[in-house]
Amino acid sequence: MTSDSRQLTAGMTATLSAELAGRVAPDLVAETVRAVLDEGRRDAQDRAVESTMLEVRQRLERFIRARSSGSREQRAPGRSYP
């Protein structure tokens, strides 16, 4: 966990603890904040991976199209290929 993440977690935990004082155990508040932030990071990572995979797929498709059009141009004219 980075310093920024720790500060964010501590700030959110302190704010929620103050608002929920006496009604919810401080440990539960801290655990909930960590879980929410962890889930947010995982979602962001998932979106980044999904975006990267889409870009890779598009590049691969362009590469395949370029290769297939290049191989068609190299074939002898007038000759039929399966």
PDB file of N, CA, C and O in Angstrom, chain B, residues numbered from 101:
ATOM      1  N   MET B 101       0.855  -1.175   0.000  1.00  0.00           N
ATOM      2  CA  MET B 101       0.000   0.000   0.000  1.00  0.00           C
ATOM      3  C   MET B 101       0.901   1.239   0.000  1.00  0.00           C
ATOM      4  O   MET B 101       1.842   1.334   0.789  1.00  0.00           O
ATOM      5  N   THR B 102       0.606   2.168  -0.879  1.00  0.00           N
ATOM      6  CA  THR B 102       1.421   3.378  -0.976  1.00  0.00           C
ATOM      7  C   THR B 102       1.061   4.352   0.135  1.00  0.00           C
ATOM      8  O   THR B 102       0.052   4.195   0.822  1.00  0.00           O
ATOM      9  N   SER B 103       1.904   5.353   0.294  1.00  0.00           N
ATOM     10  CA  SER B 103       1.676   6.374   1.319  1.00  0.00           C
ATOM     11  C   SER B 103       0.354   7.109   1.060  1.00  0.00           C
ATOM     12  O   SER B 103      -0.401   7.382   1.993  1.00  0.00           O
ATOM     13  N   ASP B 104       0.081   7.423  -0.206  1.00  0.00           N
ATOM     14  CA  ASP B 104      -1.182   8.099  -0.550  1.00  0.00           C
ATOM     15  C   ASP B 104      -2.382   7.240  -0.184  1.00  0.00           C
ATOM     16  O   ASP B 104      -3.375   7.739   0.347  1.00  0.00           O
ATOM     17  N   SER B 105      -2.287   5.945  -0.471  1.00  0.00           N
ATOM     18  CA  SER B 105      -3.381   5.024  -0.147  1.00  0.00           C
ATOM     19  C   SER B 105      -3.605   4.955   1.356  1.00  0.00           C
ATOM     20  O   SER B 105      -4.742   4.941   1.828  1.00  0.00           O
ATOM     21  N   ARG B 106      -2.500   4.910   2.102  1.00  0.00           N
ATOM     22  CA  ARG B 106      -2.624   4.859   3.569  1.00  0.00           C
ATOM     23  C   ARG B 106      -3.270   6.129   4.102  1.00  0.00           C
ATOM     24  O   ARG B 106      -4.113   6.077   4.998  1.00  0.00           O
ATOM     25  N   GLN B 107      -2.873   7.265   3.550  1.00  0.00           N
ATOM     26  CA  GLN B 107      -3.454   8.536   3.995  1.00  0.00           C
ATOM     27  C   GLN B 107      -4.940   8.599   3.662  1.00  0.00           C
ATOM     28  O   GLN B 107      -5.748   9.049   4.475  1.00  0.00           O
ATOM     29  N   LEU B 108      -5.297   8.143   2.457  1.00  0.00           N
ATOM     30  CA  LEU B 108      -6.706   8.135   2.061  1.00  0.00           C
ATOM     31  C   LEU B 108      -7.511   7.214   2.970  1.00  0.00           C
ATOM     32  O   LEU B 108      -8.594   7.573   3.433  1.00  0.00           O
ATOM     33  N   THR B 109      -6.976   6.031   3.219  1.00  0.00           N
ATOM     34  CA  THR B 109      -7.650   5.079   4.099  1.00  0.00           C
ATOM     35  C   THR B 109      -7.812   5.662   5.501  1.00  0.00           C
ATOM     36  O   THR B 109      -8.888   5.567   6.092  1.00  0.00           O
ATOM     37  N   ALA B 110      -6.758   6.258   6.031  1.00  0.00           N
ATOM     38  CA  ALA B 110      -6.813   6.833   7.381  1.00  0.00           C
ATOM     39  C   ALA B 110      -7.817   7.983   7.443  1.00  0.00           C
ATOM     40  O   ALA B 110      -8.575   8.094   8.406  1.00  0.00           O
ATOM     41  N   GLY B 111      -7.824   8.827   6.430  1.00  0.00           N
ATOM     42  CA  GLY B 111      -8.752   9.961   6.406  1.00  0.00           C
ATOM     43  C   GLY B 111     -10.203   9.515   6.328  1.00  0.00           C
ATOM     44  O   GLY B 111     -11.060  10.019   7.054  1.00  0.00           O
ATOM     45  N   MET B 112     -10.470   8.561   5.437  1.00  0.00           N
ATOM     46  CA  MET B 112     -11.841   8.064   5.305  1.00  0.00           C
ATOM     47  C   MET B 112     -12.278   7.352   6.583  1.00  0.00           C
ATOM     48  O   MET B 112     -13.411   7.518   7.037  1.00  0.00           O
ATOM     49  N   THR B 113     -11.381   6.566   7.156  1.00  0.00           N
ATOM     50  CA  THR B 113     -11.703   5.843   8.386  1.00  0.00           C
ATOM     51  C   THR B 113     -12.007   6.827   9.519  1.00  0.00           C
ATOM     52  O   THR B 113     -12.975   6.645  10.257  1.00  0.00           O
ATOM     53  N   ALA B 114     -11.188   7.858   9.654  1.00  0.00           N
ATOM     54  CA  ALA B 114     -11.403   8.847  10.720  1.00  0.00           C
ATOM     55  C   ALA B 114     -12.727   9.573  10.534  1.00  0.00           C
ATOM     56  O   ALA B 114     -13.464   9.780  11.497  1.00  0.00           O
ATOM     57  N   THR B 115     -13.029   9.958   9.310  1.00  0.00           N
ATOM     58  CA  THR B 115     -14.284  10.664   9.029  1.00  0.00           C
ATOM     59  C   THR B 115     -15.489   9.792   9.355  1.00  0.00           C
ATOM     60  O   THR B 115     -16.417  10.224  10.039  1.00  0.00           O
ATOM     61  N   LEU B 116     -15.462   8.567   8.859  1.00  0.00           N
ATOM     62  CA  LEU B 116     -16.588   7.664   9.125  1.00  0.00           C
ATOM     63  C   LEU B 116     -16.690   7.306  10.601  1.00  0.00           C
ATOM     64  O   LEU B 116     -17.789   7.217  11.148  1.00  0.00           O
ATOM     65  N   SER B 117     -15.553   7.104  11.241  1.00  0.00           N
ATOM     66  CA  SER B 117     -15.566   6.772  12.667  1.00  0.00           C
ATOM     67  C   SER B 117     -16.192   7.898  13.474  1.00  0.00           C
ATOM     68  O   SER B 117     -16.958   7.647  14.405  1.00  0.00           O
ATOM     69  N   ALA B 118     -15.869   9.137  13.120  1.00  0.00           N
ATOM     70  CA  ALA B 118     -16.439  10.285  13.832  1.00  0.00           C
ATOM     71  C   ALA B 118     -17.945  10.359  13.609  1.00  0.00           C
ATOM     72  O   ALA B 118     -18.701  10.655  14.534  1.00  0.00           O
ATOM     73  N   GLU B 119     -18.379  10.089  12.379  1.00  0.00           N
ATOM     74  CA  GLU B 119     -19.810  10.153  12.080  1.00  0.00           C
ATOM     75  C   GLU B 119     -20.587   9.017  12.738  1.00  0.00           C
ATOM     76  O   GLU B 119     -21.750   9.179  13.106  1.00  0.00           O
ATOM     77  N   LEU B 120     -19.934   7.873  12.881  1.00  0.00           N
ATOM     78  CA  LEU B 120     -20.614   6.689  13.410  1.00  0.00           C
ATOM     79  C   LEU B 120     -20.217   6.378  14.850  1.00  0.00           C
ATOM     80  O   LEU B 120     -20.464   5.272  15.331  1.00  0.00           O
ATOM     81  N   ALA B 121     -19.613   7.328  15.538  1.00  0.00           N
ATOM     82  CA  ALA B 121     -19.111   7.111  16.898  1.00  0.00           C
ATOM     83  C   ALA B 121     -20.179   6.500  17.792  1.00  0.00           C
ATOM     84  O   ALA B 121     -21.293   7.009  17.911  1.00  0.00           O
ATOM     85  N   GLY B 122     -19.802   5.398  18.411  1.00  0.00           N
ATOM     86  CA  GLY B 122     -20.696   4.739  19.355  1.00  0.00           C
ATOM     87  C   GLY B 122     -21.724   3.828  18.707  1.00  0.00           C
ATOM     88  O   GLY B 122     -22.349   3.020  19.393  1.00  0.00           O
ATOM     89  N   ARG B 123     -21.909   3.941  17.411  1.00  0.00           N
ATOM     90  CA  ARG B 123     -22.913   3.101  16.739  1.00  0.00           C
ATOM     91  C   ARG B 123     -22.299   1.918  16.018  1.00  0.00           C
ATOM     92  O   ARG B 123     -22.950   0.886  15.852  1.00  0.00           O
ATOM     93  N   VAL B 124     -21.042   2.055  15.584  1.00  0.00           N
ATOM     94  CA  VAL B 124     -20.361   0.992  14.840  1.00  0.00           C
ATOM     95  C   VAL B 124     -18.942   0.868  15.381  1.00  0.00           C
ATOM     96  O   VAL B 124     -18.286   1.864  15.688  1.00  0.00           O
ATOM     97  N   ALA B 125     -18.485  -0.369  15.490  1.00  0.00           N
ATOM     98  CA  ALA B 125     -17.126  -0.611  15.997  1.00  0.00           C
ATOM     99  C   ALA B 125     -16.091   0.005  15.056  1.00  0.00           C
ATOM    100  O   ALA B 125     -16.193  -0.153  13.839  1.00  0.00           O
ATOM    101  N   PRO B 126     -15.089   0.711  15.611  1.00  0.00           N
ATOM    102  CA  PRO B 126     -14.053   1.346  14.771  1.00  0.00           C
ATOM    103  C   PRO B 126     -13.344   0.353  13.845  1.00  0.00           C
ATOM    104  O   PRO B 126     -12.996   0.698  12.715  1.00  0.00           O
ATOM    105  N   ASP B 127     -13.130  -0.874  14.320  1.00  0.00           N
ATOM    106  CA  ASP B 127     -12.475  -1.874  13.476  1.00  0.00           C
ATOM    107  C   ASP B 127     -13.316  -2.205  12.247  1.00  0.00           C
ATOM    108  O   ASP B 127     -12.778  -2.419  11.162  1.00  0.00           O
ATOM    109  N   LEU B 128     -14.617  -2.245  12.416  1.00  0.00           N
ATOM    110  CA  LEU B 128     -15.517  -2.526  11.295  1.00  0.00           C
ATOM    111  C   LEU B 128     -15.456  -1.398  10.268  1.00  0.00           C
ATOM    112  O   LEU B 128     -15.460  -1.646   9.062  1.00  0.00           O
ATOM    113  N   VAL B 129     -15.400  -0.165  10.752  1.00  0.00           N
ATOM    114  CA  VAL B 129     -15.305   0.986   9.843  1.00  0.00           C
ATOM    115  C   VAL B 129     -14.004   0.894   9.044  1.00  0.00           C
ATOM    116  O   VAL B 129     -14.010   1.049   7.823  1.00  0.00           O
ATOM    117  N   ALA B 130     -12.899   0.643   9.729  1.00  0.00           N
ATOM    118  CA  ALA B 130     -11.594   0.555   9.062  1.00  0.00           C
ATOM    119  C   ALA B 130     -11.583  -0.578   8.037  1.00  0.00           C
ATOM    120  O   ALA B 130     -11.071  -0.410   6.931  1.00  0.00           O
ATOM    121  N   GLU B 131     -12.139  -1.717   8.399  1.00  0.00           N
ATOM    122  CA  GLU B 131     -12.198  -2.869   7.492  1.00  0.00           C
ATOM    123  C   GLU B 131     -13.057  -2.556   6.264  1.00  0.00           C
ATOM    124  O   GLU B 131     -12.706  -2.919   5.141  1.00  0.00           O
ATOM    125  N   THR B 132     -14.170  -1.886   6.489  1.00  0.00           N
ATOM    126  CA  THR B 132     -15.068  -1.525   5.388  1.00  0.00           C
ATOM    127  C   THR B 132     -14.381  -0.547   4.432  1.00  0.00           C
ATOM    128  O   THR B 132     -14.470  -0.708   3.215  1.00  0.00           O
ATOM    129  N   VAL B 133     -13.708   0.452   4.967  1.00  0.00           N
ATOM    130  CA  VAL B 133     -12.993   1.422   4.128  1.00  0.00           C
ATOM    131  C   VAL B 133     -11.935   0.707   3.292  1.00  0.00           C
ATOM    132  O   VAL B 133     -11.832   0.944   2.088  1.00  0.00           O
ATOM    133  N   ARG B 134     -11.151  -0.164   3.921  1.00  0.00           N
ATOM    134  CA  ARG B 134     -10.121  -0.900   3.169  1.00  0.00           C
ATOM    135  C   ARG B 134     -10.746  -1.742   2.060  1.00  0.00           C
ATOM    136  O   ARG B 134     -10.233  -1.774   0.942  1.00  0.00           O
ATOM    137  N   ALA B 135     -11.834  -2.413   2.359  1.00  0.00           N
ATOM    138  CA  ALA B 135     -12.494  -3.258   1.366  1.00  0.00           C
ATOM    139  C   ALA B 135     -12.996  -2.439   0.179  1.00  0.00           C
ATOM    140  O   ALA B 135     -12.831  -2.838  -0.973  1.00  0.00           O
ATOM    141  N   VAL B 136     -13.605  -1.298   0.467  1.00  0.00           N
ATOM    142  CA  VAL B 136     -14.125  -0.438  -0.604  1.00  0.00           C
ATOM    143  C   VAL B 136     -12.982   0.083  -1.474  1.00  0.00           C
ATOM    144  O   VAL B 136     -13.080   0.072  -2.701  1.00  0.00           O
ATOM    145  N   LEU B 137     -11.903   0.538  -0.845  1.00  0.00           N
ATOM    146  CA  LEU B 137     -10.772   1.049  -1.619  1.00  0.00           C
ATOM    147  C   LEU B 137     -10.095  -0.057  -2.418  1.00  0.00           C
ATOM    148  O   LEU B 137      -9.697   0.159  -3.563  1.00  0.00           O
ATOM    149  N   ASP B 138      -9.962  -1.240  -1.823  1.00  0.00           N
ATOM    150  CA  ASP B 138      -9.366  -2.371  -2.550  1.00  0.00           C
ATOM    151  C   ASP B 138     -10.209  -2.741  -3.761  1.00  0.00           C
ATOM    152  O   ASP B 138      -9.677  -3.003  -4.839  1.00  0.00           O
ATOM    153  N   GLU B 139     -11.515  -2.761  -3.581  1.00  0.00           N
ATOM    154  CA  GLU B 139     -12.416  -3.089  -4.686  1.00  0.00           C
ATOM    155  C   GLU B 139     -12.301  -2.044  -5.791  1.00  0.00           C
ATOM    156  O   GLU B 139     -12.301  -2.385  -6.973  1.00  0.00           O
ATOM    157  N   GLY B 140     -12.205  -0.780  -5.408  1.00  0.00           N
ATOM    158  CA  GLY B 140     -12.044   0.286  -6.395  1.00  0.00           C
ATOM    159  C   GLY B 140     -10.757   0.132  -7.189  1.00  0.00           C
ATOM    160  O   GLY B 140     -10.738   0.346  -8.401  1.00  0.00           O
ATOM    161  N   ARG B 141      -9.679  -0.241  -6.504  1.00  0.00           N
ATOM    162  CA  ARG B 141      -8.404  -0.463  -7.201  1.00  0.00           C
ATOM    163  C   ARG B 141      -8.493  -1.651  -8.145  1.00  0.00           C
ATOM    164  O   ARG B 141      -7.979  -1.601  -9.263  1.00  0.00           O
ATOM    165  N   ARG B 142      -9.147  -2.725  -7.696  1.00  0.00           N
ATOM    166  CA  ARG B 142      -9.296  -3.906  -8.559  1.00  0.00           C
ATOM    167  C   ARG B 142     -10.122  -3.558  -9.790  1.00  0.00           C
ATOM    168  O   ARG B 142      -9.787  -3.970 -10.901  1.00  0.00           O
ATOM    169  N   ASP B 143     -11.200  -2.801  -9.599  1.00  0.00           N
ATOM    170  CA  ASP B 143     -12.022  -2.394 -10.741  1.00  0.00           C
ATOM    171  C   ASP B 143     -11.213  -1.566 -11.727  1.00  0.00           C
ATOM    172  O   ASP B 143     -11.322  -1.756 -12.938  1.00  0.00           O
ATOM    173  N   ALA B 144     -10.411  -0.659 -11.219  1.00  0.00           N
ATOM    174  CA  ALA B 144      -9.567   0.181 -12.085  1.00  0.00           C
ATOM    175  C   ALA B 144      -8.556  -0.682 -12.834  1.00  0.00           C
ATOM    176  O   ALA B 144      -8.313  -0.468 -14.022  1.00  0.00           O
ATOM    177  N   GLN B 145      -7.969  -1.653 -12.143  1.00  0.00           N
ATOM    178  CA  GLN B 145      -7.014  -2.552 -12.795  1.00  0.00           C
ATOM    179  C   GLN B 145      -7.711  -3.391 -13.856  1.00  0.00           C
ATOM    180  O   GLN B 145      -7.170  -3.591 -14.944  1.00  0.00           O
ATOM    181  N   ASP B 146      -8.917  -3.887 -13.545  1.00  0.00           N
ATOM    182  CA  ASP B 146      -9.670  -4.679 -14.515  1.00  0.00           C
ATOM    183  C   ASP B 146      -9.972  -3.864 -15.763  1.00  0.00           C
ATOM    184  O   ASP B 146      -9.850  -4.363 -16.882  1.00  0.00           O
ATOM    185  N   ARG B 147     -10.371  -2.591 -15.567  1.00  0.00           N
ATOM    186  CA  ARG B 147     -10.658  -1.735 -16.725  1.00  0.00           C
ATOM    187  C   ARG B 147      -9.398  -1.492 -17.537  1.00  0.00           C
ATOM    188  O   ARG B 147      -9.451  -1.461 -18.766  1.00  0.00           O
ATOM    189  N   ALA B 148      -8.274  -1.319 -16.873  1.00  0.00           N
ATOM    190  CA  ALA B 148      -7.007  -1.098 -17.582  1.00  0.00           C
ATOM    191  C   ALA B 148      -6.620  -2.333 -18.386  1.00  0.00           C
ATOM    192  O   ALA B 148      -6.184  -2.220 -19.532  1.00  0.00           O
ATOM    193  N   VAL B 149      -6.778  -3.507 -17.790  1.00  0.00           N
ATOM    194  CA  VAL B 149      -6.456  -4.750 -18.488  1.00  0.00           C
ATOM    195  C   VAL B 149      -7.394  -4.933 -19.674  1.00  0.00           C
ATOM    196  O   VAL B 149      -6.958  -5.307 -20.763  1.00  0.00           O
ATOM    197  N   GLU B 150      -8.679  -4.669 -19.463  1.00  0.00           N
ATOM    198  CA  GLU B 150      -9.662  -4.807 -20.538  1.00  0.00           C
ATOM    199  C   GLU B 150      -9.325  -3.866 -21.698  1.00  0.00           C
ATOM    200  O   GLU B 150      -9.394  -4.261 -22.862  1.00  0.00           O
ATOM    201  N   SER B 151      -8.968  -2.651 -21.385  1.00  0.00           N
ATOM    202  CA  SER B 151      -8.607  -1.669 -22.407  1.00  0.00           C
ATOM    203  C   SER B 151      -7.358  -2.117 -23.166  1.00  0.00           C
ATOM    204  O   SER B 151      -7.295  -2.003 -24.390  1.00  0.00           O
ATOM    205  N   THR B 152      -6.376  -2.620 -22.441  1.00  0.00           N
ATOM    206  CA  THR B 152      -5.141  -3.095 -23.069  1.00  0.00           C
ATOM    207  C   THR B 152      -5.420  -4.287 -23.974  1.00  0.00           C
ATOM    208  O   THR B 152      -4.888  -4.366 -25.081  1.00  0.00           O
ATOM    209  N   MET B 153      -6.249  -5.212 -23.512  1.00  0.00           N
ATOM    210  CA  MET B 153      -6.572  -6.390 -24.313  1.00  0.00           C
ATOM    211  C   MET B 153      -7.310  -5.989 -25.593  1.00  0.00           C
ATOM    212  O   MET B 153      -7.062  -6.567 -26.651  1.00  0.00           O
ATOM    213  N   LEU B 154      -8.203  -5.018 -25.510  1.00  0.00           N
ATOM    214  CA  LEU B 154      -8.920  -4.538 -26.692  1.00  0.00           C
ATOM    215  C   LEU B 154      -7.930  -3.936 -27.692  1.00  0.00           C
ATOM    216  O   LEU B 154      -8.011  -4.201 -28.891  1.00  0.00           O
ATOM    217  N   GLU B 155      -7.006  -3.134 -27.193  1.00  0.00           N
ATOM    218  CA  GLU B 155      -6.002  -2.524 -28.071  1.00  0.00           C
ATOM    219  C   GLU B 155      -5.133  -3.595 -28.730  1.00  0.00           C
ATOM    220  O   GLU B 155      -4.841  -3.504 -29.923  1.00  0.00           O
ATOM    221  N   VAL B 156      -4.719  -4.604 -27.969  1.00  0.00           N
ATOM    222  CA  VAL B 156      -3.909  -5.687 -28.518  1.00  0.00           C
ATOM    223  C   VAL B 156      -4.696  -6.428 -29.597  1.00  0.00           C
ATOM    224  O   VAL B 156      -4.155  -6.745 -30.656  1.00  0.00           O
ATOM    225  N   ARG B 157      -5.958  -6.700 -29.329  1.00  0.00           N
ATOM    226  CA  ARG B 157      -6.786  -7.403 -30.314  1.00  0.00           C
ATOM    227  C   ARG B 157      -6.901  -6.599 -31.601  1.00  0.00           C
ATOM    228  O   ARG B 157      -6.779  -7.160 -32.690  1.00  0.00           O
ATOM    229  N   GLN B 158      -7.137  -5.284 -31.492  1.00  0.00           N
ATOM    230  CA  GLN B 158      -7.257  -4.446 -32.674  1.00  0.00           C
ATOM    231  C   GLN B 158      -5.949  -4.423 -33.464  1.00  0.00           C
ATOM    232  O   GLN B 158      -5.962  -4.488 -34.694  1.00  0.00           O
ATOM    233  N   ARG B 159      -4.832  -4.331 -32.764  1.00  0.00           N
ATOM    234  CA  ARG B 159      -3.540  -4.338 -33.457  1.00  0.00           C
ATOM    235  C   ARG B 159      -3.294  -5.668 -34.158  1.00  0.00           C
ATOM    236  O   ARG B 159      -2.795  -5.705 -35.283  1.00  0.00           O
ATOM    237  N   LEU B 160      -3.649  -6.756 -33.486  1.00  0.00           N
ATOM    238  CA  LEU B 160      -3.484  -8.078 -34.073  1.00  0.00           C
ATOM    239  C   LEU B 160      -4.356  -8.227 -35.308  1.00  0.00           C
ATOM    240  O   LEU B 160      -3.908  -8.760 -36.323  1.00  0.00           O
ATOM    241  N   GLU B 161      -5.595  -7.762 -35.233  1.00  0.00           N
ATOM    242  CA  GLU B 161      -6.487  -7.825 -36.398  1.00  0.00           C
ATOM    243  C   GLU B 161      -5.922  -7.018 -37.564  1.00  0.00           C
ATOM    244  O   GLU B 161      -5.968  -7.469 -38.709  1.00  0.00           O
ATOM    245  N   ARG B 162      -5.385  -5.818 -37.282  1.00  0.00           N
ATOM    246  CA  ARG B 162      -4.788  -4.999 -38.346  1.00  0.00           C
ATOM    247  C   ARG B 162      -3.573  -5.713 -38.946  1.00  0.00           C
ATOM    248  O   ARG B 162      -3.377  -5.704 -40.162  1.00  0.00           O
ATOM    249  N   PHE B 163      -2.768  -6.324 -38.091  1.00  0.00           N
ATOM    250  CA  PHE B 163      -1.593  -7.046 -38.555  1.00  0.00           C
ATOM    251  C   PHE B 163      -2.004  -8.200 -39.474  1.00  0.00           C
ATOM    252  O   PHE B 163      -1.427  -8.385 -40.545  1.00  0.00           O
ATOM    253  N   ILE B 164      -2.998  -8.964 -39.049  1.00  0.00           N
ATOM    254  CA  ILE B 164      -3.458 -10.110 -39.844  1.00  0.00           C
ATOM    255  C   ILE B 164      -4.011  -9.637 -41.188  1.00  0.00           C
ATOM    256  O   ILE B 164      -3.727 -10.236 -42.225  1.00  0.00           O
ATOM    257  N   ARG B 165      -4.808  -8.554 -41.167  1.00  0.00           N
ATOM    258  CA  ARG B 165      -5.342  -8.029 -42.431  1.00  0.00           C
ATOM    259  C   ARG B 165      -4.216  -7.562 -43.348  1.00  0.00           C
ATOM    260  O   ARG B 165      -4.248  -7.808 -44.554  1.00  0.00           O
ATOM    261  N   ALA B 166      -3.226  -6.893 -42.778  1.00  0.00           N
ATOM    262  CA  ALA B 166      -2.104  -6.408 -43.588  1.00  0.00           C
ATOM    263  C   ALA B 166      -1.323  -7.575 -44.180  1.00  0.00           C
ATOM    264  O   ALA B 166      -0.936  -7.539 -45.348  1.00  0.00           O
ATOM    265  N   ARG B 167      -1.095  -8.602 -43.379  1.00  0.00           N
ATOM    266  CA  ARG B 167      -0.365  -9.774 -43.872  1.00  0.00           C
ATOM    267  C   ARG B 167      -1.153 -10.504 -44.946  1.00  0.00           C
ATOM    268  O   ARG B 167      -0.585 -10.932 -45.950  1.00  0.00           O
ATOM    269  N   SER B 168      -2.455 -10.650 -44.743  1.00  0.00           N
ATOM    270  CA  SER B 168      -3.248 -11.385 -45.733  1.00  0.00           C
ATOM    271  C   SER B 168      -3.374 -10.587 -47.027  1.00  0.00           C
ATOM    272  O   SER B 168      -3.361 -11.181 -48.104  1.00  0.00           O
ATOM    273  N   SER B 169      -3.494  -9.283 -46.960  1.00  0.00           N
ATOM    274  CA  SER B 169      -3.574  -8.490 -48.191  1.00  0.00           C
ATOM    275  C   SER B 169      -2.217  -8.474 -48.878  1.00  0.00           C
ATOM    276  O   SER B 169      -2.154  -8.450 -50.108  1.00  0.00           O
ATOM    277  N   GLY B 170      -1.141  -8.487 -48.120  1.00  0.00           N
ATOM    278  CA  GLY B 170       0.205  -8.534 -48.694  1.00  0.00           C
ATOM    279  C   GLY B 170       0.472  -9.855 -49.386  1.00  0.00           C
ATOM    280  O   GLY B 170       1.113  -9.875 -50.436  1.00  0.00           O
ATOM    281  N   SER B 171       0.003 -10.953 -48.833  1.00  0.00           N
ATOM    282  CA  SER B 171       0.240 -12.263 -49.448  1.00  0.00           C
ATOM    283  C   SER B 171      -0.597 -12.423 -50.707  1.00  0.00           C
ATOM    284  O   SER B 171      -0.176 -13.116 -51.633  1.00  0.00           O
ATOM    285  N   ARG B 172      -1.775 -11.800 -50.768  1.00  0.00           N
ATOM    286  CA  ARG B 172      -2.594 -11.852 -51.976  1.00  0.00           C
ATOM    287  C   ARG B 172      -1.920 -11.098 -53.115  1.00  0.00           C
ATOM    288  O   ARG B 172      -2.001 -11.503 -54.274  1.00  0.00           O
ATOM    289  N   GLU B 173      -1.255 -10.001 -52.775  1.00  0.00           N
ATOM    290  CA  GLU B 173      -0.584  -9.206 -53.803  1.00  0.00           C
ATOM    291  C   GLU B 173       0.626  -9.938 -54.369  1.00  0.00           C
ATOM    292  O   GLU B 173       1.013  -9.696 -55.513  1.00  0.00           O
ATOM    293  N   GLN B 174       1.225 -10.827 -53.587  1.00  0.00           N
ATOM    294  CA  GLN B 174       2.414 -11.542 -54.040  1.00  0.00           C
ATOM    295  C   GLN B 174       2.076 -12.736 -54.925  1.00  0.00           C
ATOM    296  O   GLN B 174       2.967 -13.260 -55.594  1.00  0.00           O
ATOM    297  N   ARG B 175       0.839 -13.181 -54.953  1.00  0.00           N
ATOM    298  CA  ARG B 175       0.437 -14.321 -55.766  1.00  0.00           C
ATOM    299  C   ARG B 175       0.480 -13.950 -57.246  1.00  0.00           C
ATOM    300  O   ARG B 175       0.334 -12.787 -57.621  1.00  0.00           O
ATOM    301  N   ALA B 176       0.680 -14.947 -58.053  1.00  0.00           N
ATOM    302  CA  ALA B 176       0.753 -14.720 -59.502  1.00  0.00           C
ATOM    303  C   ALA B 176      -0.622 -14.319 -60.029  1.00  0.00           C
ATOM    304  O   ALA B 176      -1.624 -14.935 -59.667  1.00  0.00           O
ATOM    305  N   PRO B 177      -0.679 -13.302 -60.874  1.00  0.00           N
ATOM    306  CA  PRO B 177      -1.964 -12.864 -61.427  1.00  0.00           C
ATOM    307  C   PRO B 177      -2.539 -13.915 -62.347  1.00  0.00           C
ATOM    308  O   PRO B 177      -1.809 -14.618 -63.046  1.00  0.00           O
ATOM    309  N   GLY B 178      -3.869 -14.018 -62.341  1.00  0.00           N
ATOM    310  CA  GLY B 178      -4.552 -14.958 -63.224  1.00  0.00           C
ATOM    311  C   GLY B 178      -4.574 -16.379 -62.704  1.00  0.00           C
ATOM    312  O   GLY B 178      -5.193 -17.251 -63.314  1.00  0.00           O
ATOM    313  N   ARG B 179      -3.925 -16.623 -61.614  1.00  0.00           N
ATOM    314  CA  ARG B 179      -3.900 -17.981 -61.068  1.00  0.00           C
ATOM    315  C   ARG B 179      -4.852 -18.059 -59.880  1.00  0.00           C
ATOM    316  O   ARG B 179      -4.905 -17.143 -59.060  1.00  0.00           O
ATOM    317  N   SER B 180      -5.580 -19.121 -59.794  1.00  0.00           N
ATOM    318  CA  SER B 180      -6.569 -19.284 -58.742  1.00  0.00           C
ATOM    319  C   SER B 180      -5.953 -20.089 -57.601  1.00  0.00           C
ATOM    320  O   SER B 180      -5.298 -21.107 -57.820  1.00  0.00           O
ATOM    321  N   TYR B 181      -6.181 -19.603 -56.363  1.00  0.00           N
ATOM    322  CA  TYR B 181      -5.698 -20.276 -55.160  1.00  0.00           C
ATOM    323  C   TYR B 181      -6.881 -20.640 -54.276  1.00  0.00           C
ATOM    324  O   TYR B 181      -7.853 -19.888 -54.204  1.00  0.00           O
ATOM    325  N   PRO B 182      -6.814 -21.775 -53.608  1.00  0.00           N
ATOM    326  CA  PRO B 182      -7.940 -22.142 -52.719  1.00  0.00           C
ATOM    327  C   PRO B 182      -8.052 -21.250 -51.532  1.00  0.00           C
ATOM    328  O   PRO B 182      -8.943 -21.434 -50.703  1.00  0.00           O
TER     329      PRO B 182
END
